[in-house]
Amino acid sequence: MFYLSHEGLDIEVVKFFNQFCGKSQFLDTLGLIFLSVDALRTAILVSIIIGIWAYGQSKNDLFSKKKALSILFIIVFSLSIIEILNAIINSPRPIVTYESVINNPIITKNTKALWVDGWARNSKHGSFPSDTVALLAAMAFGIFFWDRTIGIIAILFVTFAGILPRLYFGLHYPSDMIIGLLISLISCVVVNKLKFFDSISNKLIEVEKKSPFLFGTIGFYTSYIIADKFILIRKLPLWIKAMLGN
């Protein structure tokens, strides 16, 4: 495993945003909500993607249906690359490396659950690249390829709901998120340019026509897993080991 250190501008940007943390209960709570509540962040983007598919169904618009499916391919492509990099690169979060200078948010009994004690300080959970930002960006870029106006709104939403809270709380360096964004953008371009993914979309649409119930069931469950940031897939190996007594 390679160790990656962050210095200079990377940490200075974190310090700039983090200096406001712990001074306003309103801002801290707002940041914690966007940081922790997937129903107000990830699920909103997933809902837009489902809306794109529903629009394609209603208008018999093959382009929209293919774009909705392409976003799924972009997510899988992006996160596969991210997981490989996370496995070979050790990059502790700013809140771990620079703990003495990072401000913590104001926590009340109503917001303590949003700032789970310990997870953000877990040095084993690297910060480079940011998988959460990559996931959000994959959806936003995919939406942009469908409709530029809605896509720009989605990208701005990712900036304010996904990127800024991570700088504010010292959970990610700018480079963590920039690389995550670039990986998602490259994945988006690749998926939209290669005919291979277009042919897969055609086959899936044929499956949907022949088995709408099965396709709809799997589609909803897949959407739920994405909105939940793949927690099931991430935790499943640990749960299996626990069941086996390991």
RAMOQUI-V200737 format. One line per field, one symbol per residue. burial: b if it has 16 or more other C-alpha atoms within 10 Angstrom, else e. A space follows every 50 residues. Layout:
burial=???
This chain:
burial=eeeeebeeebbeebbebbbbbbeeeebbbebbbbbeeeeebbbebbebbb ebbbebeeeeeeebbbbbbbbbbbbbbbbebbeebbeebbbbbbbbeeee ebbbbbbeeeeeebbeeeebbebeebbbbbbbbbbbbbbbbbbbbbeeee beebbebbeebbbbbbbbbbbbbbbbbbbbbebbbbbbeebbeeeebbee beeebeeeeeeeeebeeebeeebeebbebeeeeeeeeeeeeeeeee
